Amino acid sequence: MSKQRGERRFDGVSPLLVRFYGLSVVVGLTLGLTAPLTAVFAVQLGANAFLAAASVASLTVVVLVMDIFGTRFLPHLEPRRAITVGMTLWAIGSFGTAVAPSFELMIAARLVQGIGLAFHAGTAAQLAVKLAGPGRVGTGLGRFQAALSLGSAVAPLSGGAIAAIGSDQTGIRIAFAVCGVLALTCAVIAWIVIPTTRSVHRPQFGWPRLPGMLRPKSLLALWAGSTGQGIRGAIALTVLPLVAVDGFRFSSVVLGALLTVMYLVEVVNMTVGGAISDRRGRLPVIVVAALAGVLGLAVVIVADMRNAPLLFLLAIVPLGLAGGTMLGTMPAALVDIGGTPEIGLSASRIARDLGFSAYTIAIGGAITLWGVNSALWLCGALYLAVALAMLVVGETRGGAAGLRPAVV
């Protein structure tokens, strides 16, 4: 691709950015289309409940391993090629799952998908920051994550509707095949619309290299990022569904609509909050959002105690505000601390992967031992801890609070 095309990457809200965000919406739809169907399909292929859960987690494990050993590999790949290859691998894995005759071959296809997801996740966010331009890290990451989340918001309902075309395995296989077609479409679009932007560093695998991220305040910020994103995942995927279905007897359709509304609130907050954090700083945005999460969980607790479903529905707004900031603005704070998108986003992805895994297990264990109410209190306490941790860390934008960006 010509150098002239590559020079368009700092045009602000340019046609190139619009096309990139549009591509990200379709990618979000593609990545989330079959997520709710994976465990069901695994059981249909003969897996027990534990192996079905493992099939879901296998994707995250592959991404985590590549994030850990790819801190000097993924961020330095050429984004156009990496995203194209990533979506092509996702398509191959989707097609492989669609025709898999056994659980073992399904897992093999999932591993291919995991590699493809790592290629996309490791380069697309880096490109979003470059395309946004200097001083617009929060805006770039917020809009990029909002575009992905917008696609993901409608993905479960879309996947379920496609699976309903056939019966039992046939419908799910059709959904995975459609997912493959969408992924190939994304690969073609990525190759056409994304400019070539090369890194000055040679990509290489090896032990994690995150200079400046092992200082006490940096580690505290990483913990806050891991906890904030992990708790958001546990709330959306475990706690709220249990309260809605077991506590208020909502149908699966109502639950899906409820989560979709929360995701849309997150999308709006990612877009607005990221831009605000570029102007006013990350600290107030993150602290207010974490406290909004505490408020939302308190409302859920009261609604559950009083059996007030309308009050429960109101909690979706503050919980969406909290979740959107944890997914959108928190990574921007870690980029500030790292000093470069390569360092900060690599550290953010590792923290996110660990948080999603660890807190999903922890909150699930709390529900098993003490019930959903205790899990709500625990999530509220952890959101409060995130707010307090970021107050200790201080403002990160501009290298304040003693957190001067690392020098590579």
N, C-alpha and C positions, 0 to 999 in steps of 0.2 A: 504494500500500500504506500502511496506517495507520502513524502514528508509534509506536503501542503495539507493533506487531510489530517495528519497527526497534530498540526499546529492549531487546529480548531478546538482542542480539548479544554481551553480555559475561556470559553465564550460566555460564561454565566449561564442563564437559562436560555440556551441556544436550541436550535432544532436537533442538534446532536444529543443534548441532554434529554430532551423530550423523548427521542427515540430510545435512548438507553433506559430511561425510567419505564417506558412502555414495554420494552423487552423484559425488564425486571418484574413487571406485573404478571406477564405470561409465565416467567420462570417460577414465580411464587405459586401460581396455579398448578404448574407441572409438578413441583416438589411436594405439594400437599394433596394432590388429587387422590392418591391411593393410600395415604398414611393411615386412615381409619380402617382400611380393608386388609392390611398386612397380617395382623394377628388372626383375624377370622380365616383368611386363606391358609395360613400355616396350620391351623387346626383341621381344616378340611383336607389338608395333605397328610394328616396323620400325626402332627405334633401335639404334645400335651401342653398344658397351660404355661409351664415354665419355659419350654422351648419356643412357644409362640411369643412370649414376652422377650426372649432372647433374640428372636428374629427382628423384633422392632428395635431393640437396643443395638443390634449389630451395626446399623448405619452410623450411630453416634460413636461407637467404638472405633470404627475405621477412620472417621473424621478426626477424632481426638488423637489417634496415633500419628496421622499425617500432620496434624497441627503441631504436635510436640516435636517431631523430628524434621519438620519442614519449615522451621522459622527462617531458614536461609534459602529455602527452595520455592515455596508457594508464592511469597510476596514478590519475588524477582522474576517470575514467569511473565512472558509477554501476554497481556490480558486477553487480547482478541483470540489468540490461539488457545489459551488455557480455558476460557469460557466455552469456546466451540468444542474443544475436546471433552470438557466436563459434561456438557449437555449431551454429547454423543454417547459417552459412557453411561449416562443416566438412561438414555433411550435403549441402549443395548441391554442394560439390566432390567428395564421394564419389559422389553420384549421377551427376555429370558424367563422372567417370572410368569409372563402370560402363558408360556408354553411348558413351564416346568412340570414334569410328571411326578416329581417327588419333593419332599421337604428339603432334602440335601441340595438338590439343584436350585431350589428357590433361594437358599442361603447363599450359594455361590453367586447367583445373580444379584442379590442384595449387596454383596461385597463389591461387585463392579459398580453398583450405584453409589456406594459409599466413597469410592475413589473419585467418581465423577463429581459428587457433591463437594468433596474437599477441594478439587480444582476450581470449582465455581466460587466457593466461599472464600478461598484464599486469595483470589484475584479481583473479584467483582467489587468488593468493598474498597480495595485499594484504588481501583479505577474511579469509583464514585468520588473519592476525595480529590483525585487529580483533576477530574472533569469539573468539579465545583469551583476550583481555583483557590489561591492563597487566602488564608484567614476565614475560610468557610467550611471548616471540618464538620462542625455540628450540622450545618445546613445540608452538606453533601451526604453525610451518613444518615441523617434523619429522613431525607427524601428517598434515598435508596432503600432504607429499611421499610419505609412506609409503602413504597411500591411493591416490594416483596410481600409485605403483610397484607396488602390489598388483594393480591392474587390468592394468598393463603386463606384469606377470610372466606372466600366463596368456594375454595377447593373441596372441603369435606362434603358440602351439599351437592356439588357437581359430581364428585366421585360416586356418591351414593345413588344419584339419579342414573348415572351411566350403568352402574352395577345392577340396577333394577331392570335393565333391559332383558337380561337373561335370568336363568334360575341357578341357584347354588353356585358352583364353581364357574359356570359359563359366564355369568354376569361379571364376576370379579376379574376373570381373565380378559374380558372385553375392556374393562376399566384400565387394566395394566397396559393393554395394547394401545388404547387411546392415549394414555400417559406417554408411551414411547413415541407416538406420532407427534405429540405436542413438544416433547424434548428435542426431537430431530428438527422440528420447525424453529425452535429457539436457537439451535446450533447454526442453522442456515442464516437466520436473522442476525445473530451475533457476528458471524463472519462478514456480513454485508455492512452493518451499521457501525461497528466499533472500530475506532481508529487504532493504528499500530502505535504502541507506546512502549519503548524498550527500557529495561532497567540497566543501570551502569554496573550492577553486580551480577556475577555469574551464579545461576541457581545451583544449589548443592544441598544434599541431605546431610544431616549430622545431628549432634546433640543440640538442644535448644540454646540459642544465643539471643538474650534479651538484655542488653546492657542498660543499666540504670533502673531496672525493674525489681531489683532485689533489695533496694533501700527500704527502711521500715515504713515510711509513708506510702511508697509505691506498692509494697505488699499489702498494706491496709486498703489502698484503693482497689487493688486486684481482688481482695476478699469481698469488698463491697460490691464490685461488679459481678463477681461470681454468685454472691448471695442474692443480689437484686434480681438478676436474670433467672437464677434457679428457682427462687420463690415465685416469680411470675409464672414460670412453666408449671410448677406444682399446683398453683391456684387454678390456672386455666384448664389443665388436663386432669386433675384429680379432685381437688377440694370442691370447687364450684359444681362440677357435675354430680358429685355425691350429695351435696346439700340440695341441689335442684331436684334430683330424681328421688332420693331416699327421704329427704325432709319435706319437700313440697309436692312430690308426686308429679312433677312436670313430665310431659312426654318427651321423647327423643327429638321430635320436631321443634318443640318449644326450647329445649336445651340448645339445639343447633342454632336457632335464631338468636338466643341469648348470647352465646359465645360470639356469633358473628357481629352483633352490635358492639360487644366489648372490643373486638379486634378493630372495628371501624373507628371507635374512639381512640384506640392506640395509634391508628394510621394518622388521624388528624393531629394527635399530640406529637408524634414523631416529626411531622412536617413543621409544625409551629414551634415546638419546644427546641428543636435543633437550631433553628434560625435565631430564636431568642437567646440561646446559650452563646452563640457567636457574638452577640451584641452586649449582653448583660453578664455573661459568665456562666460556667457550668454549675457552680455550687448552689445558687438559689433554685435553679430548675430541678436539680436532683433531689435536694432536701425537701422541697415542697411536694414533689411527686412521691417520695417515700412516705411522707406524712399523710398524703392523700391515700396511699395504700393502707396505712394503719386505720384511717377513718373508714375506708370501704370495708375492711374486715370487721371493724367494730359494728358497722351497720348490719353486716351479714349475721354476726353473733346475736344481735338484738332481734333481727327478723326471725332467726331460727327459734329463739326462746319464746317469742310472742306469736309464732306461726303467722307471720305477716308477709305474704309473697310480694305484695307491691313494694314494701320496704326493701326486700331482697333485690328487686329489679333496679331500685335506685342506686344500689351499691356498685352496679356495673360501671357507672361513670367514673368515680374515683379510682376504682381498680384498673380501668382502662388508661387513666392518666398515669398511674404508677407504672403499669406494664410498658406503655409506649416510651416513657423516659428511660427505663432500665434497658430497653432494647435499642433505643436510638441515641440518647444523649450520653449515657454512661460510657459506651465505647469511645466517644469523642474525648471524654476526660482522660481516658487511658492513652489515647493518641497524644494528648498534650503532655502527659508524663513521659511517654516513650520518646518524644521528640520527633519521631517520623511515623508515618502510617505503617511502614513495614514492621517496626518494633511494637508500636501500640496496638495495632489490630491483631498481630500474632498473639500477643499476650492476652488480649481481650477474648479471642476465640478459644484459647486454652482455658481461661477462667470460665467462660460460658459453658463449654462442654463439660467441665468438671462440675459446675454448679447445677446444670440440668440433670446430670446423672445422680450426684450426691443428694441433692435436696428432694428430688422425686422419690428416692429410696427412703430418705429420712422422714419426709412427711407421710409417705405410705406406711412406714413403721409406726409413726405416732397415731395414725388413724386406727391401725390394727390393735395397738395396745390400749389407747385411751379414748378413741372415738374422734369423730369429725370436729366436735367443738374444741377439743384440745389442740387439734391441728390448726384451727383458725387462730387461736391465741398464739400459738407458736409462730405462725406466719406473720402475725401482727408484730410480735416482739422482734422478729428478724428484720422486718421493714424499718422498725424504729432503730435497730442497731445499724442499719445501712445509713440512715440519716445522721446518726451520731458519728459514725466512722468518717463520713465525708466532711463533717464539721471539723474533725481533727485533721484530716488531710488538707482542708482548705481549698481555695480557688486554684484550679489547675490551668486555666486559660492564661497564656502568657508566662507560664513557669512560675506562678506565684507560690506562696506558702512553702518556700524552700525546695520546691520540686522543679529544679532547673532541668530542662530536657536533656536526655542522655546524648552524648556525642558518640557517633558510630565510627 
